Amino acid sequence: MSVSQDQTAGTESRIGTRRLVLRALRESDAPRIAELAGDLDVSRWLARVPHPYGPGDAEAFLGWSRDEVARGAALHLGITQG
């Protein structure tokens, strides 16, 4: 497993194995977030996700997430393949 965390230097936080990587969310993640959260079989298990969930919802979430991370109130990570 590898870990890197230096958001003050402009690099993203990452925790990774050979198979999976947890990393900071990116604006480019919006289409995939909208696709997954827009699936009723996914959103029914999430407490605060509206249905239908579209690209604007994903972009709003990413803006909120960025603000929360910047003020040190949260750490939101995306899961990707390693």
C-alpha positions in Angstrom: 0.0 0.0 0.0 1.2 3.5 -0.7 0.0 6.7 0.9 0.7 10.3 -0.2 -0.9 13.4 1.2 0.2 16.9 0.5 -2.7 19.1 -0.5 -0.8 22.2 0.6 1.7 21.6 -2.2 -1.0 21.2 -4.8 -0.8 17.5 -5.0 -3.7 15.2 -4.3 -4.2 12.8 -1.4 -3.9 9.1 -2.5 -4.1 5.8 -0.8 -3.4 2.9 -3.1 -2.9 -0.8 -3.5 -2.2 -2.7 -6.7 -6.0 -3.0 -7.2 -7.6 0.2 -5.9 -6.7 3.8 -5.4 -8.5 6.3 -3.1 -7.9 9.8 -4.4 -9.2 13.3 -4.2 -12.3 14.0 -6.2 -11.9 15.8 -9.5 -14.2 17.9 -11.6 -13.8 15.3 -14.4 -15.5 12.8 -12.0 -18.9 14.6 -12.5 -20.2 12.5 -15.4 -19.4 9.2 -13.6 -20.8 10.4 -10.3 -24.0 11.5 -12.1 -24.2 8.1 -13.9 -23.8 6.1 -10.7 -25.9 8.2 -8.4 -28.6 8.5 -11.1 -29.1 4.7 -11.0 -32.1 4.1 -8.7 -30.5 0.8 -7.5 -27.6 2.8 -6.2 -29.4 5.9 -4.9 -32.0 4.0 -2.9 -29.1 3.0 -0.5 -27.9 6.6 -0.1 -29.5 8.9 2.5 -29.3 12.2 0.8 -29.2 11.6 -3.0 -32.2 12.9 -5.0 -33.6 10.9 -7.8 -33.3 11.6 -10.6 -29.7 12.7 -10.2 -28.1 14.6 -13.1 -24.9 16.2 -14.1 -25.8 19.5 -12.4 -26.3 17.6 -9.1 -22.9 16.0 -9.5 -21.3 19.4 -10.2 -23.0 20.9 -7.2 -21.8 18.0 -5.0 -18.2 18.4 -6.2 -18.3 22.2 -5.4 -19.7 21.5 -2.0 -17.1 18.8 -1.4 -14.2 21.0 -2.5 -15.4 23.7 -0.1 -15.7 21.2 2.8 -12.2 19.8 2.1 -10.7 23.3 1.8 -12.0 24.3 5.3 -10.8 21.1 6.8 -14.3 19.8 7.6 -14.2 16.7 5.4 -12.2 14.4 3.3 -14.0 13.0 0.3 -12.2 10.5 -1.8 -13.0 8.7 -5.1 -12.3 5.0 -5.6 -10.6 4.0 -8.8 -8.8 1.0 -10.2 -5.1 1.0 -9.5 
